Amino acid sequence: QVQLVESGGGLVQAGGSLRLSCAASGTFSRDNVMAWYRQAPGKQRELVAEISVSGSTNYAASVEGRFTISRENAKNTMYLQMNSLNTEDTAIYLCKLTDLLARTSSWGPGIQVTVAS
């Protein structure tokens, strides 16, 4: 089983920055992709960014140039540096790990990010 724990969320003023972390533990293959998703009230969950073990990244258009995803494979930890935050970034942010070998996905419980105007 895989356990994911997000940290680093909170309240920030518009224009500010936050750094989220996601620590993974348990059993999973090295062939995996980690990702950040978010879900705002009344909206569908959406992909924010994803990163492979090799460091290949993919971003949603709405965060491109403002957010940076990274990971430390030795620590099984993923990060999301969020800059120039605006009120539309307010959401619960969730961490996801997809084990490409086992073809399974695991989710963290999520963490609240609130951007005040």
N, C-alpha and C positions, 0 to 999 in steps of 0.2 A: 504494500500500500504506500501511497504517497501522501505526505502532509505538506501543506503550503500555508505559510503565515505571512500576511502583509503587515507592513509597519510604515510609519512616516506620514500618515495622513493628518488632516486637521483643517483649521480655518486660516485662510490667508486673504489678504486684500488683493483686489484686481491689480494686475501688473507684477505681482509677486511670484515667488518660486517655492516649490516643494520638491522633495526627493522621496520617492517611495522605494521600499525594499520588499523583496519576496524571498523568503528562505524556504528551500525545499529539503525535505528529509524523507527517509524511507527507502524503498526499493524501486529503482527505475533505471532504464538503460542510458548509456551515454548518448545514444541517438535520440535526442529529444529537441523539442522546440518549446520555448517559454514565451508567454505572451501576457500583455495587460489588456484587459477589457474594462469597460465602464458601463454603468447603467444609471441613467438619470430618472427621476420620478416620472412615471407615465410614458417612458420611452423604452425602446428595445435595447437589449444589451448590444454593444458595438465593440469591435476590435479597435484598440488604440495603437498598439505596436506589438511586434513579435520579433524574436531573435533566435537564431539557431545556435547550436554549439560552436559552429565555426565563426559566428559573429555576423552572419547575414541578417539584415534587418528589413522590416517592412512597416510603414507608418500609414495611419489614416490621414487623408488629405487635411482634415481639420486641425491636426497637431503637427504636421510636417514643418520643420524649422523652429518649432518651439519646444518640443519634447525630444529627449534622447533616451533610448533604451540601451542598456548594457548588461553584461553578466560576468560573474566571476565563477568559472566552472569549478575551480578547486574548492570553492565555498558553497557550491550549489545555490547561488544567490543571484537574483536578477534585480535590476534597478530601473527606475524611471525618473529622470530629471525633468521636471516640468517648469518651464520658464514662461514669462509673459502670460500668466494665467488670466482667464476672463471668466465671467459668471457662467458661461455656457460649458465650462469645464467641471462645474459642480456635478458630482455623481458619486456613486459607490464604485471604487476601483477594485477589480478582481484579478488575481493572478491565476494563470492556467499553465499547466505543464502537459504536453502531449508526448507520450512515449511512442515513438515511431515504430519501434520494434514490437512492442506489445499491442500497439494500436489501441491505447487507452488514453483517456484524458482525466486530469484531476484539477479541481478548483480550490482556491482558498476561500475563506469566509467573506472576504471583501473588507475594504476600509473606506471610510467617508472622507471625501475631499470637498470642502465648501469654499467657494470663492465669493467674497463679499464685494459689492460695488462701492 
